[in-house]
Amino acid sequence: MEYLAGVLFTLAFTGMAVAYPDGAPTLACGEMFPTGHKADAQNSDAPYTIGVSSNSYANSANITVTLDVKGDNYYEGVFIQARIAKCPNNSTAIGTYVFNNTLLKTINCFNQQKNALTHSTKEKKRKLVFTWVPPSPAVGTVYFRGTFVKETEEFWTDVSSDFISDGRTTSVEPEKCKVRTSGTGKLITAQAHYIICFIVAFVSFVTSTRMA
């Protein structure tokens, strides 16, 4: 019994260190923060860029997007969404994605189809290219927001592209919204979850042993 209890304890706490090797979960759609990584985001300049083929998606023109690195860097994980460039309306992902690459996959955020893009493997990546299909009708100026993960505890959440206008004239200045950089609050919740899982499993085992 002591051996099994040790195994259960190890499994419970090892689970806390498991990140997202096959892509970001839908639970991360809102803040785009990898809470399972048990770390804060880096506060240095990100060694990554999100390049766009045009600064306008007028007439529903598709946009080619390039996720690139600076220098000899790489990224293992990535999470990309297009967001409206107005902070009160910044809580949903805009458009859909088309690509021909096994290193990427789409996920469904905010009850919409294929409106976010993430990695499908932990393989090191240095340059990925895909196509963004804008919504119709247009929703105003947007920008791409990205979270890039180099290693489990080394990631950036504040990477963004240039603004992309819908071609209409407006007096409203586009803005990029503040992103989450701290993992402390949700880490406590995650720890509590795994502790509870361990306790439930252990009690179940003890109960079944006594009944036998």
N, C-alpha and C positions, 0 to 999 in steps of 0.2 A: 504493500500500500504506500509506503514512504517513497518507493521508486516512482510509482505512477504519479504521486502528488508532485514530485520534483519535475517530472515531464510536463505535467499540466501547467505548473508555474512557469517553466521555461517557454512553453509555447505561447502562453498568454502574453508574456512581456516581450517575446521576440516579435509578436505580431505588431507591436507598436513601432518597430523599426522598419516594417515593410512599407515601401513607398508605392509608386505607381508605375511599374516597368512596362505595362501595356496601355498606358494612356491615363489622362486625367479623368477622375470620376465626375459624374454629373453633380454630385454634392458640392463640387468646387466651382460650379458655373458662375455663381454670383461674385465672389471675391477673387476668384482665380488664384487662390493661395493654397499651396500644397501642405495642408496641416499635418499629414502623416509623416512629414520629413523631420519633425521635431527640431526645428530651427527657425531663426528669423531670416528674412531675406537679406541679401547683401546690400550695403548702402553705398558701395562704390559704383563708378560708371560701368554700366553693363557692357561686356565685350561682344554684344550682339546688335544687329540692326534688322529692322523690318522695312524693306524697300518696296515701293509701289510704282507701277508702270505709268500712272497718270494721277494728277491731282484733281480729277473730275470723273464722276461716273454719270455725267449727263447722258440722256437718252438710253439709260440702263446699260451703259457700256461696261463690260467686264473689266476687272482689274487683275493684272498679274502681280503676285506678291512674292517677294524673295526673302527668306530668312537666312541671314548670313552671319558670319563671325568676323571678329577683328583679330588679326594676327594668327597665331597657331591654336586658337581656342576651339572648343567643340561644345556641343550640348547633347545630352542624352534624352532629355524630356523637354516638351514644349506644349504650350496651351495658347491658342490664338482665337480672338474674337474681334469682330468689328463692332464698335460702340458708337452711339450718337454722341457728337461733340458738344453736348450740353448736359451738365452734371445732373440736374433733376430728372432727365430722361435717359440716364446712362445705365439703367439696370437691366438691360436685355441685350442679346446678341443679334446682330443684323446680317441678313444675307445668307447665302449658302456657298458651298465650296466644291470645286472640281479639281481632280488631280490624278496623276498616273504614277503613284509611288507607294510601295508597300510599307514605307516607314511612317506613313501618316494614316489617320482615319478620322472620320467625323463623329461627333457625338451630338445628342439632342439636348439642348439647354432651354430652360424656361418653356417647356412644352411645345417647342418648335422643332422642325426636322432639319438635321444636318447644318446647324447654324454655328457650330464651333469646331475647331480643328485641334487635334492633339497627336502625339506620337503613338505608334503601335508597337514599337519595340524599344529596348534600352540601348540599342546600337548607337555608337557615337555618330553625330551628324555635324556637318559643317556648312552645308548649303542645301536648302530645300525650296522648291518653287511650286506654286499652285495658283489656281484661278479663283477669284472671288466673284460671285454672281450677286449683284446688288438687288435689293427688293424693288418691287414695282407695286404701287407708286413710290417715288423717292421719299426719303425720310429726313432730308437735310444733310448737313456736313457730318461725316463720320471719320473715324481713325481706327487703326488696328492697335489692339492692346495685347501684349504678350508676356507670358511667364516662361522663362528659360531655366532649365535645370542642368547644371554641369555635373554635379555630384549630389548625392542625397542631401547633404547639409550645405550645399553651395548653389544658390539659385537667386535669380533676380525677378522681381514682379513688376518693375516699372519701365519695361521696354515698350516703345510705341512708334508708330509710323507718322509720317506727315499727315496733315488733314486732307481729306478727299471730299470735295464739294459735289453737290448734286446738280450744279450748273445754274441754280437760281440765285438771283440777287437778294441779299438779306443784310440787314443792319446789325444782326446779332453776331457777336464775336464768338468763334468756336473756342472751346476750352477742353482741356484734358483733366480728368477727375483724379482725385487722390486715390492711391492704391494701398492695399494692406501690405505691411512689411513685417509685422510681428506675429509669431506663431505661439506665443505664450498662453494666451487665453484658451484657445481650443486644445492645446496640448494637455491641459489639466483634464478637460472633458474626455479626451482620448484615453488618458491613463486610468481614469475612473471606470471607463467602459471595460477595459481589459481586466482590471482588478475584479470587477463584478463577474465577468465571464469566468475567471479563474475560480472564484468562490462558488459559483453555481455548479461548475463542473466537479469541484472537489466534494461539495456536499452531496451531490448526486452519487458519486463514487462511494463515499462512506456509507450512505444509506443502503445502496445496493449490496455492499459487502456484509453489512449487519443482517440484512434480510436473508442472505445466503447462509 
